[in-house]
Amino acid sequence: MGLMKLATYFRACGDDVRFFKGDLRDLAAKLIFEEFWQEVQATEFAEFVKDMRDYIRDGKLAHLTALKKFSHIDQLKIARNRYKIGDYPKFDKVAITTLFTFYWKKTIETINFAKKFCENTDNILVGGIASTILAKEFELATGIEPIINKNDGASLDEPGLIDKTNDLIIDNLSLDYSILDEINYKYPASNAYFGYMTRGCVNRCEFCAVPKLEPNYCNHISIKKQIEETKKNFGEKRNLLLLDNNVFASTKFDKIIDEIKEMGFGKDDRYYPANEYEIAIKNIEKNHNTPIYIEKIVGMYDEVRQKLTKNEQGDFYTECENLGLLYAKSATRENVLELDKIFSSMYEKHVFSQRYKRGLVRYVDFNQGVDARLVTEKKIKKLSEINISPLRIAFDF
């Protein structure tokens, strides 16, 4: 969530943003390939993009077999050498989230490797759970001081934590869900709104990190605006996943449940998904994370093509070929928008209208659990006004 809010923040500042999860050496190969591809503009070889990227990563000559007529082999070999010597493209800032302390070794390795992507280590931002709990240890191991707010918490809930000249409070921003499409990994709860409607916990259990991560208990945080912005930009999500550490402690618990119902998560509410193609084309029109949405839409072309008659398949293939839309790396924003004139209705007819005939039940998950010590019949009755699944109960003795 922190990285999704940072993506919103930096895009609001006019910056380009990338999200990555996994082995950073794969990211290095991907970035070097992108600079190579921008230089050669060999769109007629777009079907061999994976071979080129794999060659940059591992140097195996077998990847070049399909590229016998490729006139840019020398530049590709230069790109491979860049990767070998660690001459990676640079970002102005790199932000790394740290999760649990038992990922210590991998997290430290990631932070130190990420220095290769930034000219100045002062521009590497480290935050999150583990680095808040073990701030001094992280600084000793990496030379980078984690970002912690004035209350010694992990939240970006005060202005100027990233940039002293910008008074936006990052923790209040809506999440940029588009970054989740930049990676192959699919989060299990990806079709859900994420949020907090309270912060902190009234208990001060000696074994628990929450008092350090979120020192001050906040009874109610309205997320209606965030949900509305998410819906407008990225379409309707089916479920609501709330990471509140102790929602039962809130003196405004009834108000929280009422707001959840107002947002469309009452017991009888149903989920009707938005048209994914319309969301993608709208974001391309706004130039929001355009390369990722182009990649999604090229996949939609393939999906629709398989549902057409043989004659229709041939005609549509030719149309895509003429516009350079058979592969994501040869597709341009202008040509995707040009094909929209005919493709929008095709997707509606062959995919969207077939997929969603009736509404689905929506669920709310208080992901961190409800406090067993604070259960009352009144609270459970109020909770029953929304569809809770699963009901997680925390027995924190």
Protein Blocks (a to p, Z undefined) as FASTA:
>chain_A
ZZmmmmmmmmmnopacdddedjfklmmmmmmmmmmmmmnopmklmmmmmmmmmmmmnopa
klmmmmmmpcklmmmmmmmmmmmnopacddfbdcdddfbfklmmmmmmmmmmmmmmpfbl
klpccedjklmmmmmmmmmmnopacdddfkopabdcbghklmmkbccdfklpccdfklmm
mpmbdcfklmcccddfbecjfbfcfkbcklmmmmpacfbdcfklmmmmmmmmnopafbdc
dfbfblmlpmklmmmmmmmmmnopafkbccddddfklmmmmmmmnopaklmmmmmmmmmm
mmmmmmpcfklmmmmmmmmmmnopmbfklpcfklmmmmmmmmmmmmmmmmmmmmmmbccd
dddddfkopafklgcfklmmmmmmpccddddddddZZ
